[in-house]
Protein backbone atom coordinates (compact mmCIF):
# COMPACT_ATOMS: atom_id res chain seq x y z
CA UNK A 1 0.00 0.00 0.00
CA UNK A 2 1.34 3.42 -0.95
CA UNK A 3 0.80 6.42 1.25
CA UNK A 4 -0.11 9.57 -0.65
CA UNK A 5 2.31 12.44 -0.33
CA UNK A 6 1.20 15.39 1.73
CA UNK A 7 0.09 18.17 -0.62
CA UNK A 8 2.26 21.25 -0.87
CA UNK A 9 0.95 24.06 1.31
CA UNK A 10 1.19 27.53 -0.20
CA UNK A 11 0.26 30.87 1.32
CA UNK A 12 -0.75 33.51 -1.20
CA UNK A 13 -0.56 37.05 0.09
CA UNK A 14 -1.35 40.57 -1.04
CA UNK A 15 1.04 42.75 0.91
CA UNK A 16 0.70 46.48 1.35
CA UNK A 17 -1.87 48.88 0.00
CA UNK A 18 -2.39 47.19 -3.36
CA UNK A 19 -6.09 46.48 -3.87
CA UNK A 20 -5.93 44.51 -7.11
CA UNK A 21 -6.60 40.85 -6.43
CA UNK A 22 -8.06 39.30 -9.58
CA UNK A 23 -4.74 37.81 -10.73
CA UNK A 24 -3.76 36.47 -7.34
CA UNK A 25 -7.14 34.76 -6.97
CA UNK A 26 -6.61 33.07 -10.35
CA UNK A 27 -3.20 31.86 -9.21
CA UNK A 28 -4.65 30.55 -5.94
CA UNK A 29 -7.28 28.62 -7.89
CA UNK A 30 -4.72 27.20 -10.34
CA UNK A 31 -2.55 25.97 -7.46
CA UNK A 32 -5.59 24.43 -5.75
CA UNK A 33 -6.64 22.76 -9.01
CA UNK A 34 -3.11 21.31 -9.22
CA UNK A 35 -3.64 19.59 -5.86
CA UNK A 36 -2.00 22.05 -3.48
CA UNK A 37 -3.42 23.39 -0.25
CA UNK A 38 -3.70 27.17 -0.63
CA UNK A 39 -4.18 29.75 2.09
CA UNK A 40 -5.13 33.14 0.68
CA UNK A 41 -4.64 35.93 3.22
CA UNK A 42 -6.72 38.56 1.45
CA UNK A 43 -5.93 42.18 0.71
CA UNK A 44 -3.84 44.72 2.62
CA UNK A 45 -1.71 42.34 4.66
CA UNK A 46 1.42 43.47 6.47
CA UNK A 47 4.66 41.54 6.08
CA UNK A 48 4.29 40.60 9.75
CA UNK A 49 0.84 39.11 9.15
CA UNK A 50 2.05 37.14 6.14
CA UNK A 51 5.13 35.73 7.89
CA UNK A 52 3.17 34.88 11.04
CA UNK A 53 0.41 33.13 9.09
CA UNK A 54 2.94 31.22 6.98
CA UNK A 55 4.66 29.90 10.10
CA UNK A 56 1.38 29.07 11.88
CA UNK A 57 0.05 27.26 8.82
CA UNK A 58 3.36 25.41 8.27
CA UNK A 59 3.48 26.28 4.58
CA UNK A 60 6.13 25.19 2.11
CA UNK A 61 6.00 28.45 0.16
CA UNK A 62 4.73 32.01 0.17
CA UNK A 63 3.61 33.65 -3.04
CA UNK A 64 3.43 37.44 -2.78
CA UNK A 65 1.56 39.60 -5.24
CA UNK A 66 2.41 43.29 -5.40
CA UNK A 67 1.29 45.76 -8.02
CA UNK A 68 1.86 48.91 -5.96
CA UNK A 69 5.58 49.36 -6.61
CA UNK A 70 6.60 48.57 -3.01
CA UNK A 71 8.04 45.15 -3.88
CA UNK A 72 11.63 45.97 -2.84
CA UNK A 73 10.60 46.92 0.67
CA UNK A 74 7.80 44.43 1.26
CA UNK A 75 9.42 41.30 -0.21
CA UNK A 76 12.60 41.93 1.79
CA UNK A 77 10.65 42.50 5.00
CA UNK A 78 8.88 39.15 4.66
CA UNK A 79 12.25 37.46 4.09
CA UNK A 80 13.73 39.22 7.16
CA UNK A 81 10.84 38.13 9.35
CA UNK A 82 11.14 34.51 8.20
CA UNK A 83 14.85 34.60 9.00
CA UNK A 84 14.20 36.07 12.46
CA UNK A 85 11.78 33.20 13.15
CA UNK A 86 14.19 30.53 11.80
CA UNK A 87 11.75 29.82 8.97
CA UNK A 88 14.05 30.40 6.00
CA UNK A 89 13.05 26.99 4.66
CA UNK A 90 9.79 28.59 3.48
CA UNK A 91 10.32 29.47 -0.18
CA UNK A 92 9.26 32.98 -1.17
CA UNK A 93 8.21 33.72 -4.73
CA UNK A 94 6.30 36.63 -6.13
CA UNK A 95 4.60 38.37 -8.92
CA UNK A 96 3.29 41.66 -10.07
CA UNK A 97 4.63 44.77 -11.73
CA UNK A 98 8.36 44.41 -11.11
CA UNK A 99 10.81 46.37 -13.27
CA UNK A 100 13.63 44.41 -14.92
CA UNK A 101 16.25 46.28 -12.90
CA UNK A 102 14.72 45.10 -9.60
CA UNK A 103 14.66 41.38 -10.43
CA UNK A 104 18.36 40.61 -9.71
CA UNK A 105 18.25 42.47 -6.39
CA UNK A 106 15.13 40.66 -5.22
CA UNK A 107 16.54 37.28 -6.23
CA UNK A 108 19.81 38.06 -4.43
CA UNK A 109 17.77 38.90 -1.32
CA UNK A 110 16.20 35.43 -1.41
CA UNK A 111 13.10 35.64 -3.60
CA UNK A 112 13.24 32.33 -5.46
CA UNK A 113 11.22 33.30 -8.54
CA UNK A 114 9.33 36.28 -9.93
CA UNK A 115 6.38 36.08 -12.29
CA UNK A 116 5.14 39.12 -14.12
CA UNK A 117 1.87 39.79 -15.96
CA UNK A 118 1.35 37.53 -18.95
CA UNK A 119 3.24 34.53 -17.58
CA UNK A 120 1.32 31.33 -18.40
CA UNK A 121 -0.39 29.94 -15.29
CA UNK A 122 1.17 26.52 -15.81
CA UNK A 123 4.63 28.09 -15.42
CA UNK A 124 3.75 29.21 -11.89
CA UNK A 125 2.15 25.85 -11.07
CA UNK A 126 5.20 23.97 -12.40
CA UNK A 127 7.54 26.15 -10.35
CA UNK A 128 5.64 25.44 -7.14
CA UNK A 129 5.32 21.72 -7.92
CA UNK A 130 9.09 21.69 -8.52
CA UNK A 131 9.73 22.73 -4.92
CA UNK A 132 9.03 19.15 -3.88
CA UNK A 133 11.73 17.68 -6.15
Buried (B, 14 or more C-beta within 10 A) or exposed (E): EEEEEEBBBBBBBBBBEBEBBEBBEEBBEBBBEBEBBBBBBEBEBBBEBBBBBBBEBEBBBBBBBBBBBBBBEBBBBBBBBBEEEEBEEBBBBBBBBBEEEBBEEBEEEBBBBBBEEEBEBEEBBEBBBEBEE
